[in-house]
Amino acid sequence: MRLLPRPTPDWQMLILFDNGTPAPLRYALKGHIVAEAVERGWDRLVNGDLIAAAEAEGFDVLVTTDKNIRYQQNLQSRTIAFVVLGNQQWPVLRRHLAKVVDAVCAATPGSYTEVRVPVK
């Protein structure tokens, strides 16, 4: 079976992983710059403050496992895109990396995408 290349944006995106986002996912996002909230000292920031900090630093996408973020925050006027993982367990998520990569590459400022990942 031949794998087709994944679509990528014309620019290198700056992607932030929220707490709970599996670190190995960064290797599937080749060509982009990935940082973790904990690496920036932002691991104790609550959602609104984390989003504001990420936007201030020029991040393009926030990858998170917080499925309630869309109800807790006003996302409409944001410049950062949101990609929400349906399952954060790496052994499960790793079998669905193409879905995550596609969602990240399709992200546009202010967009919100939930990547559905089966529980098992």
N, CA, C and O atoms as CSV, one atom per row, in Angstrom:
chain,resi,resn,atom,element,x,y,z
A,1,MET,N,N,0.838,-1.173,0.000
A,1,MET,CA,C,0.000,0.000,0.000
A,1,MET,C,C,0.888,1.243,0.000
A,1,MET,O,O,1.774,1.375,0.844
A,2,ARG,N,N,0.655,2.136,-0.928
A,2,ARG,CA,C,1.465,3.352,-1.049
A,2,ARG,C,C,0.780,4.492,-0.316
A,2,ARG,O,O,-0.403,4.755,-0.531
A,3,LEU,N,N,1.529,5.171,0.557
A,3,LEU,CA,C,0.986,6.301,1.284
A,3,LEU,C,C,1.188,7.579,0.487
A,3,LEU,O,O,2.278,7.843,-0.021
A,4,LEU,N,N,0.137,8.361,0.385
A,4,LEU,CA,C,0.241,9.651,-0.290
A,4,LEU,C,C,0.730,10.698,0.697
A,4,LEU,O,O,0.438,10.607,1.890
A,5,PRO,N,N,1.468,11.691,0.218
A,5,PRO,CA,C,1.933,12.728,1.138
A,5,PRO,C,C,0.759,13.504,1.709
A,5,PRO,O,O,-0.244,13.717,1.028
A,6,ARG,N,N,0.885,13.919,2.939
A,6,ARG,CA,C,-0.141,14.701,3.612
A,6,ARG,C,C,-0.071,16.145,3.136
A,6,ARG,O,O,1.013,16.659,2.862
A,7,PRO,N,N,-1.228,16.802,3.036
A,7,PRO,CA,C,-1.194,18.214,2.671
A,7,PRO,C,C,-0.530,19.020,3.774
A,7,PRO,O,O,-0.750,18.764,4.958
A,8,THR,N,N,0.255,19.960,3.397
A,8,THR,CA,C,0.896,20.836,4.370
A,8,THR,C,C,0.663,22.275,3.959
A,8,THR,O,O,0.566,22.580,2.770
A,9,PRO,N,N,0.573,23.159,4.939
A,9,PRO,CA,C,0.408,24.564,4.581
A,9,PRO,C,C,1.683,25.080,3.938
A,9,PRO,O,O,2.730,24.438,4.004
A,10,ASP,N,N,1.584,26.238,3.319
A,10,ASP,CA,C,2.740,26.822,2.647
A,10,ASP,C,C,3.739,27.429,3.621
A,10,ASP,O,O,4.796,27.902,3.205
A,11,TRP,N,N,3.429,27.422,4.876
A,11,TRP,CA,C,4.309,28.016,5.871
A,11,TRP,C,C,4.553,27.031,7.006
A,11,TRP,O,O,3.804,26.074,7.204
A,12,GLN,N,N,5.610,27.295,7.730
A,12,GLN,CA,C,5.935,26.485,8.898
A,12,GLN,C,C,5.102,27.013,10.067
A,12,GLN,O,O,5.234,28.177,10.444
A,13,MET,N,N,4.260,26.179,10.631
A,13,MET,CA,C,3.395,26.611,11.724
A,13,MET,C,C,4.088,26.450,13.068
A,13,MET,O,O,4.922,25.567,13.266
A,14,LEU,N,N,3.715,27.329,13.977
A,14,LEU,CA,C,4.167,27.266,15.364
A,14,LEU,C,C,3.020,26.644,16.158
A,14,LEU,O,O,1.942,27.228,16.273
A,15,ILE,N,N,3.264,25.454,16.701
A,15,ILE,CA,C,2.217,24.643,17.332
A,15,ILE,C,C,2.530,24.484,18.811
A,15,ILE,O,O,3.656,24.164,19.192
A,16,LEU,N,N,1.503,24.715,19.648
A,16,LEU,CA,C,1.644,24.553,21.092
A,16,LEU,C,C,0.856,23.339,21.548
A,16,LEU,O,O,-0.322,23.195,21.220
A,17,PHE,N,N,1.511,22.460,22.309
A,17,PHE,CA,C,0.845,21.320,22.920
A,17,PHE,C,C,0.442,21.707,24.334
A,17,PHE,O,O,1.291,22.094,25.138
A,18,ASP,N,N,-0.834,21.607,24.641
A,18,ASP,CA,C,-1.353,21.826,25.978
A,18,ASP,C,C,-0.968,20.626,26.847
A,18,ASP,O,O,-0.534,19.593,26.337
A,19,ASN,N,N,-1.130,20.773,28.158
A,19,ASN,CA,C,-0.895,19.649,29.070
A,19,ASN,C,C,-1.794,18.491,28.662
A,19,ASN,O,O,-2.966,18.700,28.347
A,20,GLY,N,N,-1.275,17.301,28.663
A,20,GLY,CA,C,-2.051,16.124,28.302
A,20,GLY,C,C,-1.874,15.691,26.858
A,20,GLY,O,O,-2.207,14.559,26.505
A,21,THR,N,N,-1.356,16.577,26.021
A,21,THR,CA,C,-1.110,16.203,24.629
A,21,THR,C,C,0.146,15.332,24.599
A,21,THR,O,O,1.194,15.760,25.083
A,22,PRO,N,N,0.067,14.136,24.050
A,22,PRO,CA,C,1.231,13.237,24.057
A,22,PRO,C,C,2.426,13.832,23.299
A,22,PRO,O,O,2.306,14.201,22.131
A,23,ALA,N,N,3.559,13.918,23.965
A,23,ALA,CA,C,4.765,14.499,23.384
A,23,ALA,C,C,5.217,13.820,22.093
A,23,ALA,O,O,5.681,14.517,21.191
A,24,PRO,N,N,5.106,12.484,21.956
A,24,PRO,CA,C,5.570,11.854,20.711
A,24,PRO,C,C,4.821,12.319,19.461
A,24,PRO,O,O,5.295,12.107,18.345
A,25,LEU,N,N,3.672,12.942,19.634
A,25,LEU,CA,C,2.916,13.463,18.505
A,25,LEU,C,C,3.723,14.493,17.722
A,25,LEU,O,O,3.503,14.673,16.524
A,26,ARG,N,N,4.643,15.161,18.381
A,26,ARG,CA,C,5.445,16.195,17.715
A,26,ARG,C,C,6.217,15.631,16.525
A,26,ARG,O,O,6.470,16.361,15.566
A,27,TYR,N,N,6.596,14.360,16.557
A,27,TYR,CA,C,7.375,13.769,15.470
A,27,TYR,C,C,6.544,13.534,14.208
A,27,TYR,O,O,7.093,13.377,13.118
A,28,ALA,N,N,5.232,13.510,14.359
A,28,ALA,CA,C,4.355,13.360,13.195
A,28,ALA,C,C,4.120,14.711,12.508
A,28,ALA,O,O,3.599,14.760,11.394
A,29,LEU,N,N,4.500,15.793,13.167
A,29,LEU,CA,C,4.263,17.140,12.641
A,29,LEU,C,C,5.549,17.733,12.074
A,29,LEU,O,O,5.911,18.874,12.365
A,30,LYS,N,N,6.220,16.940,11.267
A,30,LYS,CA,C,7.488,17.362,10.651
A,30,LYS,C,C,7.282,18.620,9.818
A,30,LYS,O,O,6.242,18.799,9.183
A,31,GLY,N,N,8.269,19.469,9.831
A,31,GLY,CA,C,8.194,20.702,9.066
A,31,GLY,C,C,7.595,21.857,9.843
A,31,GLY,O,O,7.566,22.990,9.361
A,32,HIS,N,N,7.118,21.573,11.045
A,32,HIS,CA,C,6.541,22.614,11.886
A,32,HIS,C,C,7.350,22.722,13.175
A,32,HIS,O,O,8.128,21.827,13.507
A,33,ILE,N,N,7.162,23.806,13.885
A,33,ILE,CA,C,7.823,23.996,15.180
A,33,ILE,C,C,6.807,23.668,16.261
A,33,ILE,O,O,5.729,24.260,16.306
A,34,VAL,N,N,7.147,22.729,17.127
A,34,VAL,CA,C,6.244,22.298,18.187
A,34,VAL,C,C,6.880,22.615,19.534
A,34,VAL,O,O,8.050,22.315,19.772
A,35,ALA,N,N,6.089,23.226,20.407
A,35,ALA,CA,C,6.516,23.495,21.783
A,35,ALA,C,C,5.442,22.972,22.720
A,35,ALA,O,O,4.264,22.922,22.366
A,36,GLU,N,N,5.852,22.587,23.905
A,36,GLU,CA,C,4.913,22.126,24.914
A,36,GLU,C,C,4.732,23.230,25.950
A,36,GLU,O,O,5.672,23.964,26.255
A,37,ALA,N,N,3.527,23.343,26.485
A,37,ALA,CA,C,3.241,24.369,27.488
A,37,ALA,C,C,4.222,24.267,28.656
A,37,ALA,O,O,4.679,25.285,29.176
A,38,VAL,N,N,4.540,23.057,29.062
A,38,VAL,CA,C,5.450,22.865,30.189
A,38,VAL,C,C,6.853,23.387,29.868
A,38,VAL,O,O,7.533,23.898,30.758
A,39,GLU,N,N,7.291,23.268,28.627
A,39,GLU,CA,C,8.612,23.765,28.221
A,39,GLU,C,C,8.698,25.283,28.348
A,39,GLU,O,O,9.773,25.834,28.589
A,40,ARG,N,N,7.580,25.941,28.187
A,40,ARG,CA,C,7.511,27.402,28.258
A,40,ARG,C,C,7.198,27.901,29.651
A,40,ARG,O,O,7.153,29.110,29.880
A,41,GLY,N,N,6.980,26.990,30.586
A,41,GLY,CA,C,6.597,27.389,31.936
A,41,GLY,C,C,5.135,27.789,32.015
A,41,GLY,O,O,4.730,28.482,32.948
A,42,TRP,N,N,4.338,27.357,31.042
A,42,TRP,CA,C,2.927,27.712,30.976
A,42,TRP,C,C,2.022,26.590,31.465
A,42,TRP,O,O,0.807,26.655,31.277
A,43,ASP,N,N,2.584,25.576,32.081
A,43,ASP,CA,C,1.793,24.413,32.477
A,43,ASP,C,C,0.795,24.715,33.586
A,43,ASP,O,O,-0.122,23.925,33.813
A,44,ARG,N,N,0.948,25.827,34.276
A,44,ARG,CA,C,0.005,26.178,35.345
A,44,ARG,C,C,-1.009,27.230,34.911
A,44,ARG,O,O,-1.878,27.616,35.692
A,45,LEU,N,N,-0.901,27.689,33.682
A,45,LEU,CA,C,-1.849,28.675,33.182
A,45,LEU,C,C,-3.188,28.016,32.893
A,45,LEU,O,O,-3.233,26.911,32.352
A,46,VAL,N,N,-4.272,28.683,33.247
A,46,VAL,CA,C,-5.603,28.172,32.912
A,46,VAL,C,C,-5.892,28.527,31.461
A,46,VAL,O,O,-5.184,29.343,30.870
A,47,ASN,N,N,-6.916,27.927,30.884
A,47,ASN,CA,C,-7.169,28.040,29.455
A,47,ASN,C,C,-7.128,29.448,28.896
A,47,ASN,O,O,-6.410,29.695,27.926
A,48,GLY,N,N,-7.868,30.375,29.471
A,48,GLY,CA,C,-7.893,31.737,28.939
A,48,GLY,C,C,-6.522,32.376,28.939
A,48,GLY,O,O,-6.139,33.027,27.967
A,49,ASP,N,N,-5.774,32.197,30.023
A,49,ASP,CA,C,-4.428,32.762,30.114
A,49,ASP,C,C,-3.466,32.047,29.168
A,49,ASP,O,O,-2.596,32.681,28.573
A,50,LEU,N,N,-3.618,30.740,29.030
A,50,LEU,CA,C,-2.769,29.975,28.118
A,50,LEU,C,C,-3.005,30.408,26.675
A,50,LEU,O,O,-2.054,30.585,25.915
A,51,ILE,N,N,-4.251,30.575,26.303
A,51,ILE,CA,C,-4.576,30.997,24.944
A,51,ILE,C,C,-4.016,32.390,24.677
A,51,ILE,O,O,-3.441,32.635,23.617
A,52,ALA,N,N,-4.182,33.293,25.625
A,52,ALA,CA,C,-3.666,34.661,25.466
A,52,ALA,C,C,-2.143,34.664,25.332
A,52,ALA,O,O,-1.594,35.387,24.501
A,53,ALA,N,N,-1.463,33.860,26.146
A,53,ALA,CA,C,0.001,33.776,26.071
A,53,ALA,C,C,0.443,33.202,24.729
A,53,ALA,O,O,1.398,33.688,24.124
A,54,ALA,N,N,-0.253,32.169,24.269
A,54,ALA,CA,C,0.095,31.536,22.996
A,54,ALA,C,C,-0.102,32.510,21.842
A,54,ALA,O,O,0.737,32.588,20.945
A,55,GLU,N,N,-1.192,33.244,21.861
A,55,GLU,CA,C,-1.435,34.227,20.799
A,55,GLU,C,C,-0.399,35.343,20.833
A,55,GLU,O,O,0.073,35.792,19.788
A,56,ALA,N,N,-0.050,35.788,22.029
A,56,ALA,CA,C,0.945,36.855,22.169
A,56,ALA,C,C,2.308,36.427,21.638
A,56,ALA,O,O,3.078,37.259,21.158
A,57,GLU,N,N,2.606,35.138,21.722
A,57,GLU,CA,C,3.885,34.605,21.247
A,57,GLU,C,C,3.838,34.170,19.786
A,57,GLU,O,O,4.840,33.701,19.246
A,58,GLY,N,N,2.691,34.323,19.148
A,58,GLY,CA,C,2.583,34.038,17.722
A,58,GLY,C,C,2.292,32.603,17.351
A,58,GLY,O,O,2.536,32.207,16.211
A,59,PHE,N,N,1.779,31.810,18.274
A,59,PHE,CA,C,1.446,30.420,17.946
A,59,PHE,C,C,0.280,30.389,16.968
A,59,PHE,O,O,-0.638,31.205,17.048
A,60,ASP,N,N,0.331,29.443,16.054
A,60,ASP,CA,C,-0.720,29.277,15.051
A,60,ASP,C,C,-1.789,28.290,15.490
A,60,ASP,O,O,-2.967,28.462,15.175
A,61,VAL,N,N,-1.375,27.247,16.223
A,61,VAL,CA,C,-2.296,26.166,16.591
A,61,VAL,C,C,-2.050,25.749,18.031
A,61,VAL,O,O,-0.904,25.632,18.466
A,62,LEU,N,N,-3.140,25.524,18.773
A,62,LEU,CA,C,-3.079,24.923,20.098
A,62,LEU,C,C,-3.663,23.528,19.976
A,62,LEU,O,O,-4.825,23.373,19.599
A,63,VAL,N,N,-2.868,22.507,20.291
A,63,VAL,CA,C,-3.348,21.124,20.306
A,63,VAL,C,C,-3.609,20.778,21.762
A,63,VAL,O,O,-2.720,20.869,22.609
A,64,THR,N,N,-4.844,20.379,22.038
A,64,THR,CA,C,-5.251,20.135,23.415
A,64,THR,C,C,-6.118,18.888,23.509
A,64,THR,O,O,-6.591,18.372,22.496
A,65,THR,N,N,-6.320,18.415,24.718
A,65,THR,CA,C,-7.213,17.294,24.963
A,65,THR,C,C,-8.465,17.765,25.703
A,65,THR,O,O,-9.324,16.957,26.056
A,66,ASP,N,N,-8.562,19.063,25.934
A,66,ASP,CA,C,-9.681,19.649,26.672
A,66,ASP,C,C,-10.893,19.819,25.759
A,66,ASP,O,O,-10.993,20.799,25.020
A,67,LYS,N,N,-11.798,18.869,25.818
A,67,LYS,CA,C,-12.980,18.887,24.950
A,67,LYS,C,C,-13.975,19.972,25.348
A,67,LYS,O,O,-14.880,20.286,24.575
A,68,ASN,N,N,-13.829,20.538,26.518
A,68,ASN,CA,C,-14.752,21.570,26.987
A,68,ASN,C,C,-14.283,22.982,26.660
A,68,ASN,O,O,-14.992,23.941,26.966
A,69,ILE,N,N,-13.135,23.137,26.059
A,69,ILE,CA,C,-12.573,24.460,25.804
A,69,ILE,C,C,-13.525,25.338,24.998
A,69,ILE,O,O,-13.585,26.547,25.225
A,70,ARG,N,N,-14.254,24.765,24.081
A,70,ARG,CA,C,-15.173,25.553,23.249
A,70,ARG,C,C,-16.335,26.107,24.045
A,70,ARG,O,O,-16.947,27.095,23.640
A,71,TYR,N,N,-16.650,25.484,25.177
A,71,TYR,CA,C,-17.736,25.972,26.026
A,71,TYR,C,C,-17.219,26.920,27.110
A,71,TYR,O,O,-17.981,27.731,27.637
A,72,GLN,N,N,-15.943,26.825,27.441
A,72,GLN,CA,C,-15.358,27.621,28.513
A,72,GLN,C,C,-14.775,28.940,28.022
A,72,GLN,O,O,-14.622,29.879,28.803
A,73,GLN,N,N,-14.452,29.018,26.742
A,73,GLN,CA,C,-13.778,30.195,26.190
A,73,GLN,C,C,-14.498,30.691,24.940
A,73,GLN,O,O,-15.118,29.907,24.221
A,74,ASN,N,N,-14.416,31.972,24.691
A,74,ASN,CA,C,-14.925,32.538,23.446
A,74,ASN,C,C,-13.825,32.354,22.400
A,74,ASN,O,O,-12.790,33.018,22.468
A,75,LEU,N,N,-14.037,31.476,21.455
A,75,LEU,CA,C,-13.010,31.138,20.482
A,75,LEU,C,C,-13.165,31.890,19.163
A,75,LEU,O,O,-12.275,31.839,18.314
A,76,GLN,N,N,-14.270,32.578,18.987
A,76,GLN,CA,C,-14.574,33.187,17.696
A,76,GLN,C,C,-13.607,34.284,17.283
A,76,GLN,O,O,-13.284,34.393,16.100
A,77,SER,N,N,-13.143,35.082,18.199
A,77,SER,CA,C,-12.281,36.218,17.826
A,77,SER,C,C,-10.796,35.900,17.984
A,77,SER,O,O,-9.965,36.808,17.986
A,78,ARG,N,N,-10.467,34.651,18.113
A,78,ARG,CA,C,-9.072,34.247,18.336
A,78,ARG,C,C,-8.279,34.183,17.041
A,78,ARG,O,O,-8.827,33.935,15.966
A,79,THR,N,N,-6.987,34.409,17.166
A,79,THR,CA,C,-6.100,34.290,16.007
A,79,THR,C,C,-5.432,32.925,15.960
A,79,THR,O,O,-4.798,32.577,14.964
A,80,ILE,N,N,-5.570,32.160,17.018
A,80,ILE,CA,C,-4.980,30.829,17.094
A,80,ILE,C,C,-6.050,29.793,16.731
A,80,ILE,O,O,-7.229,29.985,17.030
A,81,ALA,N,N,-5.643,28.716,16.099
A,81,ALA,CA,C,-6.545,27.614,15.770
A,81,ALA,C,C,-6.497,26.590,16.896
A,81,ALA,O,O,-5.504,26.485,17.615
A,82,PHE,N,N,-7.576,25.845,17.036
A,82,PHE,CA,C,-7.675,24.837,18.087
A,82,PHE,C,C,-7.900,23.474,17.462
A,82,PHE,O,O,-8.806,23.295,16.648
A,83,VAL,N,N,-7.062,22.506,17.851
A,83,VAL,CA,C,-7.235,21.116,17.444
A,83,VAL,C,C,-7.359,20.318,18.737
A,83,VAL,O,O,-6.433,20.278,19.547
A,84,VAL,N,N,-8.517,19.683,18.916
A,84,VAL,CA,C,-8.810,18.947,20.149
A,84,VAL,C,C,-8.747,17.455,19.853
A,84,VAL,O,O,-9.425,16.956,18.955
A,85,LEU,N,N,-7.930,16.760,20.618
A,85,LEU,CA,C,-7.763,15.316,20.453
A,85,LEU,C,C,-8.849,14.572,21.209
A,85,LEU,O,O,-9.097,14.843,22.384
A,86,GLY,N,N,-9.492,13.638,20.534
A,86,GLY,CA,C,-10.558,12.864,21.151
A,86,GLY,C,C,-10.065,11.797,22.112
A,86,GLY,O,O,-10.853,11.249,22.883
A,87,ASN,N,N,-8.793,11.499,22.077
A,87,ASN,CA,C,-8.213,10.501,22.970
A,87,ASN,C,C,-6.736,10.840,23.131
A,87,ASN,O,O,-6.023,11.004,22.141
A,88,GLN,N,N,-6.282,10.944,24.355
A,88,GLN,CA,C,-4.889,11.320,24.590
A,88,GLN,C,C,-3.972,10.135,24.877
A,88,GLN,O,O,-2.775,10.321,25.096
A,89,GLN,N,N,-4.509,8.935,24.877
A,89,GLN,CA,C,-3.695,7.757,25.152
A,89,GLN,C,C,-2.832,7.447,23.930
A,89,GLN,O,O,-3.355,7.088,22.875
A,90,TRP,N,N,-1.527,7.583,24.068
A,90,TRP,CA,C,-0.617,7.441,22.943
A,90,TRP,C,C,-0.757,6.115,22.201
A,90,TRP,O,O,-0.752,6.131,20.970
A,91,PRO,N,N,-0.883,4.956,22.877
A,91,PRO,CA,C,-1.020,3.704,22.124
A,91,PRO,C,C,-2.230,3.710,21.184
A,91,PRO,O,O,-2.193,3.069,20.134
A,92,VAL,N,N,-3.284,4.415,21.541
A,92,VAL,CA,C,-4.468,4.512,20.686
A,92,VAL,C,C,-4.280,5.614,19.656
A,92,VAL,O,O,-4.511,5.402,18.465
A,93,LEU,N,N,-3.865,6.783,20.108
A,93,LEU,CA,C,-3.731,7.944,19.236
A,93,LEU,C,C,-2.742,7.705,18.094
A,93,LEU,O,O,-2.956,8.181,16.979
A,94,ARG,N,N,-1.684,6.987,18.360
A,94,ARG,CA,C,-0.650,6.776,17.339
A,94,ARG,C,C,-1.165,6.051,16.102
A,94,ARG,O,O,-0.582,6.168,15.025
A,95,ARG,N,N,-2.258,5.301,16.253
A,95,ARG,CA,C,-2.853,4.612,15.106
A,95,ARG,C,C,-3.707,5.555,14.256
A,95,ARG,O,O,-4.191,5.168,13.193
A,96,HIS,N,N,-3.893,6.795,14.727
A,96,HIS,CA,C,-4.746,7.763,14.038
A,96,HIS,C,C,-4.007,9.070,13.758
A,96,HIS,O,O,-4.624,10.133,13.677
A,97,LEU,N,N,-2.697,8.987,13.613
A,97,LEU,CA,C,-1.890,10.190,13.411
A,97,LEU,C,C,-2.263,10.956,12.153
A,97,LEU,O,O,-2.189,12.184,12.132
A,98,ALA,N,N,-2.659,10.254,11.117
A,98,ALA,CA,C,-3.015,10.939,9.867
A,98,ALA,C,C,-4.166,11.911,10.091
A,98,ALA,O,O,-4.168,13.004,9.525
A,99,LYS,N,N,-5.145,11.530,10.907
A,99,LYS,CA,C,-6.264,12.420,11.215
A,99,LYS,C,C,-5.782,13.683,11.919
A,99,LYS,O,O,-6.234,14.787,11.614
A,100,VAL,N,N,-4.866,13.509,12.856
A,100,VAL,CA,C,-4.354,14.653,13.617
A,100,VAL,C,C,-3.546,15.565,12.703
A,100,VAL,O,O,-3.729,16.782,12.723
A,101,VAL,N,N,-2.664,14.993,11.910
A,101,VAL,CA,C,-1.840,15.779,10.994
A,101,VAL,C,C,-2.725,16.539,10.006
A,101,VAL,O,O,-2.491,17.718,9.742
A,102,ASP,N,N,-3.726,15.877,9.469
A,102,ASP,CA,C,-4.648,16.539,8.545
A,102,ASP,C,C,-5.348,17.719,9.213
A,102,ASP,O,O,-5.476,18.789,8.617
A,103,ALA,N,N,-5.801,17.524,10.450
A,103,ALA,CA,C,-6.499,18.591,11.176
A,103,ALA,C,C,-5.579,19.769,11.441
A,103,ALA,O,O,-5.984,20.921,11.281
A,104,VAL,N,N,-4.354,19.496,11.843
A,104,VAL,CA,C,-3.398,20.579,12.108
A,104,VAL,C,C,-3.074,21.327,10.819
A,104,VAL,O,O,-3.059,22.558,10.804
A,105,CYS,N,N,-2.817,20.600,9.749
A,105,CYS,CA,C,-2.463,21.240,8.484
A,105,CYS,C,C,-3.617,22.037,7.880
A,105,CYS,O,O,-3.388,22.985,7.129
A,106,ALA,N,N,-4.846,21.663,8.199
A,106,ALA,CA,C,-6.017,22.375,7.680
A,106,ALA,C,C,-6.438,23.538,8.577
A,106,ALA,O,O,-7.329,24.306,8.215
A,107,ALA,N,N,-5.812,23.672,9.729
A,107,ALA,CA,C,-6.205,24.700,10.697
A,107,ALA,C,C,-5.975,26.101,10.141
A,107,ALA,O,O,-4.971,26.376,9.484
A,108,THR,N,N,-6.925,26.967,10.423
A,108,THR,CA,C,-6.825,28.371,10.041
A,108,THR,C,C,-7.091,29.214,11.280
A,108,THR,O,O,-7.694,28.717,12.231
A,109,PRO,N,N,-6.668,30.453,11.300
A,109,PRO,CA,C,-6.857,31.287,12.493
A,109,PRO,C,C,-8.315,31.275,12.974
A,109,PRO,O,O,-9.237,31.546,12.206
A,110,GLY,N,N,-8.499,30.958,14.246
A,110,GLY,CA,C,-9.818,30.931,14.853
A,110,GLY,C,C,-10.611,29.666,14.626
A,110,GLY,O,O,-11.728,29.552,15.132
A,111,SER,N,N,-10.075,28.703,13.877
A,111,SER,CA,C,-10.825,27.467,13.620
A,111,SER,C,C,-10.789,26.538,14.830
A,111,SER,O,O,-9.899,26.627,15.677
A,112,TYR,N,N,-11.767,25.656,14.891
A,112,TYR,CA,C,-11.884,24.661,15.959
A,112,TYR,C,C,-12.183,23.320,15.315
A,112,TYR,O,O,-13.163,23.181,14.584
A,113,THR,N,N,-11.330,22.320,15.589
A,113,THR,CA,C,-11.506,20.991,15.023
A,113,THR,C,C,-11.337,19.949,16.112
A,113,THR,O,O,-10.348,19.962,16.845
A,114,GLU,N,N,-12.298,19.049,16.217
A,114,GLU,CA,C,-12.167,17.903,17.116
A,114,GLU,C,C,-11.770,16.697,16.282
A,114,GLU,O,O,-12.437,16.363,15.302
A,115,VAL,N,N,-10.692,16.050,16.669
A,115,VAL,CA,C,-10.238,14.848,15.984
A,115,VAL,C,C,-10.799,13.650,16.739
A,115,VAL,O,O,-10.385,13.352,17.859
A,116,ARG,N,N,-11.729,12.986,16.118
A,116,ARG,CA,C,-12.363,11.835,16.771
A,116,ARG,C,C,-11.424,10.630,16.701
A,116,ARG,O,O,-10.982,10.212,15.631
A,117,VAL,N,N,-11.143,10.097,17.879
A,117,VAL,CA,C,-10.254,8.950,17.990
A,117,VAL,C,C,-10.985,7.917,18.857
A,117,VAL,O,O,-11.392,8.236,19.974
A,118,PRO,N,N,-11.158,6.696,18.365
A,118,PRO,CA,C,-11.850,5.673,19.147
A,118,PRO,C,C,-11.150,5.438,20.487
A,118,PRO,O,O,-9.954,5.683,20.640
A,119,VAL,N,N,-11.927,4.960,21.436
A,119,VAL,CA,C,-11.390,4.686,22.762
A,119,VAL,C,C,-10.394,3.540,22.715
A,119,VAL,O,O,-9.394,3.561,23.432
A,120,LYS,N,N,-10.653,2.541,21.880
A,120,LYS,CA,C,-9.742,1.390,21.781
A,120,LYS,C,C,-9.326,1.189,20.354
A,120,LYS,O,O,-8.561,0.272,20.057
